[in-house]
Amino acid sequence: MFVELMPLLAGRTVMITVARVDDRTLRVNVIPTKKNEDENVALTTPLSYTGTPEELDGELGKQVAGYVETYQQLGSTLVQVKAEMDAAAKAAQEEAKRKAAERNKKPFDSKLEKPATPVSQATSPPPATSMTLFPATEAIAAAENSGGASAC
């Protein structure tokens, strides 16, 4: 059992507790401690195995070996995921900085954008004539405005 624990003991303390559950049963807990405060709590999940002393003698070593293997896979997966997340965050920050720099450095292009010029009255188009249901009244009104004879 202790040979199987050696990889888990690299860089951390492991507590082992043994408790009597009843007249024939024992419970063994293998509890790894945190290396530091910011370490993921999943890496301190204990192994708890309950059985008779004979079962513990025969099986606990195999259970500890499987636990340590799973523990190492979890640790490497967490490290890999953290590295990927850090890289993605850094790439997103760099992209945001690049886009902000492009917006700030974009020169004025006279072909694409023309500055707004004030419209003078001389260059404004003539007012549109309105459409009415009675065209004859429009002609009469226009003749009266020009000082000419009426159409009636």
N, C-alpha and C positions, 0 to 999 in steps of 0.2 A: 504494500500500500504506500509506503513512504517513497519508493522509487517513482511511483506514478505521480506523487505530489511535487517532486522536484521542479518541474517546469512552472508550476503555480507559485512556488516559493521564490522564484527569481524576482527580486525587487519588492516583495511584499510579505507581510506576515499572514499566516493562515492559522486560525483558531480551530481546534477540534474539541468538541464536547461530546461526552457520552453520558446518557441518562437511562436509568432503568424505568421502563414503561410499566411492566407488570412482572410476575414471577418468571416468565419465559422470554420476555421481549426486551430488547435494548434499542435505543435510538442514538445514532451517531450523526452529528452535524459537522460539516466541513465549511468554515466560514472565512473567505478571503477578506482582508481589510483593504480600505482604499489606499492607494499610493499617495494621493493628494486630494485636496478638497474639490477640485473641479473635474475629477474623474467620473465617468458615467456610472451611475448607481447599478446598472445591469451587471457590471463587473464584480459586484460584491454579493451577488445572489448566492445564498448558501446551498450546499447539497445536504439533504436530510435523508437518511436511510434507516429504516426500522426493520428489525428481524430478530430471529433467535441468535444466540452467540454462534451457533454452528453456521447459520446462513451468513452472518457477518464475516466469519472467518473465510468462507468460500467465495462470497460475492462482493464484499466491500472493495477489494482491490480493483476488480473489473469496473465497478460503478465509479470509483474515483478516477480511473484512467479515462473513462468516457466523459466524465465531468470536466476533467482538465483539457481534453481535446476540444470539447464544445466551448469551453472558456477561452481557449487560445483562438479559435475561429471567430468568436464574438469580438474579442479584443482587436484582432486584425481587421475585421469588418468595420468596427467602429472607427478605427484609425483611418481606414480607406474612405469611408463615408465623410468623415470630418475633413479630410484633405480635399475631396471632391467638392464639398460645400464651400470650403475656403477659396478654392480655385474659381468656382462659379461666381462667388460674391466679388472676388477681385476683378474678374473679367467684366462683370456688370458695372462695377465702379469705373473701370477704365473706359468702357463704352460710353457711359454717361458723361465722363469728362471730355472724351473725344467729340461727342455730339455738341456739347456746350461750347467747346473751343471752335468748332466749325461755325456755329451760329454767330459767335462773337466776331470772328474773323472774316465773314462773308462781305466782300467789297460791293459797292454800289455798281450795278451793271446798267449802263444807260440804254442798252438795247432791250433789256427785259422790262425795266421799270422807268417810267418817265415821271418826273415830278409834276405834281398838280399845278396847273396854271389857272389863275382866276379868269373867269369868263366875263368878257365885257359885253355891254348891251349891243354894241355894233356887230359883234360876231355871233350873237345869239340868233337862232332860227326864228322866222316869223311865227306868230301865234297861229295855232291850227284853228281852222273854221269848224264850228260845231255843226253836226248833222241834226236836222230837224225834220219833223213830219210834214211841215208846210214849206216847201221850197219857194213858193211864190212870195211869202212874207219876207224871206231872206232877200230876194231881189228888190223888193220895195224898200226895205230898210237900207240896202246898199245904195240905191239910187238917191234916197233922201239924204244920206250922209255925204254923197258926192255933189249934191246940189243940182242934180239932173232932174229930168222929168220923171214922173212916176209911170209905172207900167199900167196902171188902171185907167 
